Amino acid sequence: MESILVLTHADETGSVLTKASLEAVTAGLDLAARLGTQLAIGIVSADAAQLSKALPSARLLAVSGEAFAQPRYATDAAACEALCRAAAATIVLAPASSRFARVAAGVAHRLNGLIDTHITAIAGTECIEVTRWFYRQRIEAVLTRDTRPWFLLLDAGTHAAFAGAPDPSPLEEINVELPAIRTTVTGIRAPKQDEQTIRPDAKMLFVTGAGWTKKQPDGQFHVKEAGDLILGFLRQTGASLGSSKSLVDQGGEGQPVLPFLTHMNQVGQTGATPRHAKGLSTCCHGEEPHVVGWRFIADRRAISLDPNCGWTRGKADVVYVADAFPVIAKVNELLAAKKP
Ligand SMILES: Cc1cc2nc3c(=O)[nH]c(=O)nc-3n(C[C@H](O)[C@H](O)[C@H](O)COP(=O)(O)OP(=O)(O)OC[C@H]3O[C@@H](n4cnc5c(N)ncnc54)[C@H](O)[C@@H]3O)c2cc1C
């Protein structure tokens, strides 16, 4: 019989489990129910007692202490290894957070196991079948493996975060002999929240295309105005900012650029494939290499001047054939008026 362990960790505040951890809990509950086996949940944090109160009934294991407050390879790998050994886990589910993605392959190796990443679904009763996408989300594969322990890193947004009534079980503290620690975490340097434009948890993706920096009907460039409109929209909505490749490439080609865009924002075949409930594309043609990155955007809308653009040919649910400058200016005005 399989023994399933879900690995979880706290967010930067240390006071709650990350949303991606709670998504892994949902996946673990589903799988355990289907296989008719008990679920174990492992917590890595400074203070696990507090965090365990939000969890469902399961075997709860924790590695706690100041050394586990911050992400660090040596301590996180030791913590995850100890939890897997204590649970005698054959299947280990973990969120593909930067914290766990960094250590999971190493832990699988220490336990003579195997790992698969970017898992989007887990099915099967007799035999566990996991799903992931290959070739830039064009081919969906179903994998099975005989090797145990089998580590599965779950892509964020593929399961609902556990939000059922908590039914915490007693917490088993697992002792970890701390390895030699060469890395001291002195703090986190990150952009301020409103400068951080890539927001994986946002409900909406707002995509900017090269049209924003092209000559407009008056024969002039309006790059400064474009930047103000885009940032205004992001501030009011909290949307995540994506871009077409053409727009982020422009910097290197000496053309007008939007200073807050980098290749990290690029969506598409050679960019990211984010997951959001809604997407609004602006001044973007909707070519296939861009749109392939929209596979996991549920409701797709676009604003383009071109009535023959790729979006209108069946790639978007709704296309507004309009000038994005006045449209976004008006939307920003309406959003500002709605704010108390
Ligand atoms: C191997 C390969 C990989 C690629 N990978 C990617 C990728 O990962 N991501 C990606 O995005 N692209 C990728 N591309 C490039 C892709 O094919 C397109 O060239 C690119 O997506 C076009 O970007 P765009 O729509 O922003 O620009 P353009 O094609 O220049 O379109 C700009 C659009 O803006 C509209 N517009 C202009 N002004 C306004 C206005 N005021 N209001 C409304 N609309 C306006 C125009 O009508 C036009 O439709 C790849 C290409 C190749 C060959």
The ligand as an SDF file (V2000), in Angstrom:
LIG
                    3D

 53 58  0  0  0  0  0  0  0  0999 V2000
   10.6460   30.4740  -32.6190 C   0  0  0  0  0  0  0  0  0  0  0  0
    9.7930   31.6520  -32.2140 C   0  0  0  0  0  0  0  0  0  0  0  0
    9.4190   31.7760  -30.8780 C   0  0  0  0  0  0  0  0  0  0  0  0
    8.6340   32.8580  -30.4890 C   0  0  0  0  0  0  0  0  0  0  0  0
    8.2560   32.9370  -29.1770 N   0  0  0  0  0  0  0  0  0  0  0  0
    7.4270   33.9460  -28.7980 C   0  0  0  0  0  0  0  0  0  0  0  0
    6.9860   34.0530  -27.4530 C   0  0  0  0  0  0  0  0  0  0  0  0
    7.3530   33.2520  -26.5900 O   0  0  0  0  0  0  0  0  0  0  0  0
    6.1520   35.0680  -27.1330 N   0  0  0  0  0  0  0  0  0  0  0  0
    5.7420   35.9960  -28.0560 C   0  0  0  0  0  0  0  0  0  0  0  0
    4.9930   36.9080  -27.7080 O   0  0  0  0  0  0  0  0  0  0  0  0
    6.1680   35.9280  -29.3320 N   0  0  0  0  0  0  0  0  0  0  0  0
    6.9990   34.9350  -29.7190 C   0  0  0  0  0  0  0  0  0  0  0  0
    7.4430   34.9050  -31.0030 N   0  0  0  0  0  0  0  0  0  0  0  0
    7.1380   36.0720  -31.8740 C   0  0  0  0  0  0  0  0  0  0  0  0
    5.7220   36.0630  -32.4310 C   0  0  0  0  0  0  0  0  0  0  0  0
    5.6910   35.2520  -33.5920 O   0  0  0  0  0  0  0  0  0  0  0  0
    5.2650   37.4950  -32.7860 C   0  0  0  0  0  0  0  0  0  0  0  0
    6.2280   38.0890  -33.6030 O   0  0  0  0  0  0  0  0  0  0  0  0
    5.0500   38.3990  -31.5770 C   0  0  0  0  0  0  0  0  0  0  0  0
    4.2770   37.7580  -30.5870 O   0  0  0  0  0  0  0  0  0  0  0  0
    4.3270   39.6680  -32.0470 C   0  0  0  0  0  0  0  0  0  0  0  0
    4.2470   40.5580  -30.9680 O   0  0  0  0  0  0  0  0  0  0  0  0
    3.1480   41.7150  -30.9360 P   0  0  0  0  0  0  0  0  0  0  0  0
    1.8130   41.1700  -31.2490 O   0  0  0  0  0  0  0  0  0  0  0  0
    3.3420   42.4460  -29.6470 O   0  0  0  0  0  0  0  0  0  0  0  0
    3.6430   42.7380  -32.0760 O   0  0  0  0  0  0  0  0  0  0  0  0
    3.0970   43.0490  -33.5250 P   0  0  0  0  0  0  0  0  0  0  0  0
    3.0050   41.8200  -34.3500 O   0  0  0  0  0  0  0  0  0  0  0  0
    3.8820   44.1880  -34.0060 O   0  0  0  0  0  0  0  0  0  0  0  0
    1.5760   43.5070  -33.2520 O   0  0  0  0  0  0  0  0  0  0  0  0
    1.2520   44.7200  -32.6510 C   0  0  0  0  0  0  0  0  0  0  0  0
   -0.2660   44.8360  -32.6920 C   0  0  0  0  0  0  0  0  0  0  0  0
   -0.6490   45.9990  -31.9720 O   0  0  0  0  0  0  0  0  0  0  0  0
   -1.7820   46.5650  -32.6240 C   0  0  0  0  0  0  0  0  0  0  0  0
   -1.8730   47.9720  -32.2020 N   0  0  0  0  0  0  0  0  0  0  0  0
   -1.0350   48.9970  -32.4850 C   0  0  0  0  0  0  0  0  0  0  0  0
   -1.4690   50.1280  -31.8800 N   0  0  0  0  0  0  0  0  0  0  0  0
   -2.5930   49.8100  -31.2020 C   0  0  0  0  0  0  0  0  0  0  0  0
   -3.4980   50.5490  -30.4080 C   0  0  0  0  0  0  0  0  0  0  0  0
   -3.3560   51.8500  -30.1540 N   0  0  0  0  0  0  0  0  0  0  0  0
   -4.5430   49.8920  -29.8560 N   0  0  0  0  0  0  0  0  0  0  0  0
   -4.7480   48.5570  -30.0830 C   0  0  0  0  0  0  0  0  0  0  0  0
   -3.9150   47.8020  -30.8540 N   0  0  0  0  0  0  0  0  0  0  0  0
   -2.8480   48.4330  -31.4010 C   0  0  0  0  0  0  0  0  0  0  0  0
   -1.4890   46.3670  -34.1100 C   0  0  0  0  0  0  0  0  0  0  0  0
   -2.6970   46.3950  -34.8320 O   0  0  0  0  0  0  0  0  0  0  0  0
   -0.8390   44.9750  -34.1090 C   0  0  0  0  0  0  0  0  0  0  0  0
   -1.8530   43.9880  -34.2790 O   0  0  0  0  0  0  0  0  0  0  0  0
    8.2210   33.8280  -31.4300 C   0  0  0  0  0  0  0  0  0  0  0  0
    8.5850   33.6890  -32.7630 C   0  0  0  0  0  0  0  0  0  0  0  0
    9.3730   32.6250  -33.1590 C   0  0  0  0  0  0  0  0  0  0  0  0
    9.7530   32.5080  -34.5990 C   0  0  0  0  0  0  0  0  0  0  0  0
  1  2  1  0
  2  3  1  0
  2 52  2  0
  3  4  2  0
  4  5  1  0
  4 50  1  0
  5  6  2  0
  6  7  1  0
  6 13  1  0
  7  8  2  0
  7  9  1  0
  9 10  1  0
 10 11  2  0
 10 12  1  0
 12 13  2  0
 13 14  1  0
 14 15  1  0
 14 50  1  0
 15 16  1  0
 16 17  1  0
 16 18  1  0
 18 19  1  0
 18 20  1  0
 20 21  1  0
 20 22  1  0
 22 23  1  0
 23 24  1  0
 24 25  2  0
 24 26  1  0
 24 27  1  0
 27 28  1  0
 28 29  2  0
 28 30  1  0
 28 31  1  0
 31 32  1  0
 32 33  1  0
 33 34  1  0
 33 48  1  0
 34 35  1  0
 35 36  1  0
 35 46  1  0
 36 37  1  0
 36 45  1  0
 37 38  2  0
 38 39  1  0
 39 40  1  0
 39 45  2  0
 40 41  1  0
 40 42  2  0
 42 43  1  0
 43 44  2  0
 44 45  1  0
 46 47  1  0
 46 48  1  0
 48 49  1  0
 50 51  2  0
 51 52  1  0
 52 53  1  0
M  END
$$$$
